[in-house]
């Protein structure tokens, strides 16, 4: 799994951080997503997929190829 984020699409809702805090964080100044782990372990794949699916800005992309 490989994760990418598009900061321009991020609206700062923070849902990804609530669901997967080991993978996502937010910048203090504006709440924009910060990717902590672009290739998380298999134990985190399900929650990363969930975070991507509920992102209101559709800012998280998940590739299963990596």
Backbone torsions as a table, in degrees:
resi	resn	phi	psi	omega
1	UNK	NA	137.0	174.3
2	UNK	-131.2	134.9	-177.6
3	UNK	-113.8	138.7	170.5
4	UNK	-129.8	152.0	176.6
5	UNK	-126.7	145.8	176.6
6	UNK	-109.0	101.3	-176.5
7	UNK	-60.6	-29.3	179.9
8	UNK	-68.3	-26.7	178.7
9	UNK	-87.7	-19.6	-175.8
10	UNK	-66.3	130.5	178.4
11	UNK	-103.0	1.3	175.8
12	UNK	77.1	21.9	-178.8
13	UNK	-65.1	-33.2	177.0
14	UNK	84.1	5.6	179.9
15	UNK	-59.8	-39.8	-179.0
16	UNK	-61.8	-38.0	-180.0
17	UNK	-68.1	-39.1	178.7
18	UNK	-66.1	-37.9	-177.4
19	UNK	-80.4	-42.8	-173.6
20	UNK	-135.1	70.2	-176.2
21	UNK	-66.9	-16.4	176.5
22	UNK	-79.7	-13.5	-175.8
23	UNK	-112.6	-33.7	-176.0
24	UNK	-124.1	148.9	172.1
25	UNK	-140.4	-179.8	177.7
26	UNK	-129.8	145.6	175.1
27	UNK	-69.2	138.3	-178.7
28	UNK	-62.9	-37.9	-172.2
29	UNK	-73.3	-30.2	-176.1
30	UNK	-141.4	-0.6	176.7
31	UNK	78.9	4.8	-179.4
32	UNK	-69.2	144.2	-176.3
33	UNK	-60.0	142.5	172.8
34	UNK	-123.7	126.0	179.6
35	UNK	-86.4	116.9	-178.9
36	UNK	-88.5	-28.8	-175.8
37	UNK	-147.3	105.6	-176.7
38	UNK	-78.3	-15.4	178.2
39	UNK	-134.9	72.1	-176.7
40	UNK	-68.8	160.0	177.6
41	UNK	-65.6	162.2	-176.8
42	UNK	-56.7	-30.0	-179.0
43	UNK	-66.8	-16.0	-179.3
44	UNK	-103.5	-6.3	-173.8
45	UNK	-58.2	-43.8	-177.7
46	UNK	-63.5	-43.5	-178.8
47	UNK	-72.8	-30.5	176.0
48	UNK	-66.4	-43.6	176.8
49	UNK	-60.0	-41.1	178.2
50	UNK	-63.4	-45.3	179.1
51	UNK	-59.4	-42.5	178.9
52	UNK	-64.9	-39.6	-175.7
53	UNK	-70.9	-27.2	-178.9
54	UNK	-100.1	0.7	-180.0
55	UNK	-63.4	117.3	-176.8
56	UNK	-66.9	-24.7	179.7
57	UNK	-94.3	-1.4	-176.5
58	UNK	51.6	45.6	-176.0
59	UNK	-92.8	-8.2	-175.7
60	UNK	-109.9	125.5	176.5
61	UNK	-115.6	135.2	-179.9
62	UNK	-118.9	126.5	175.7
63	UNK	-112.6	130.4	-178.8
64	UNK	-86.3	-4.3	-173.6
65	UNK	-73.7	-31.2	-171.5
66	UNK	-74.6	NA	NA
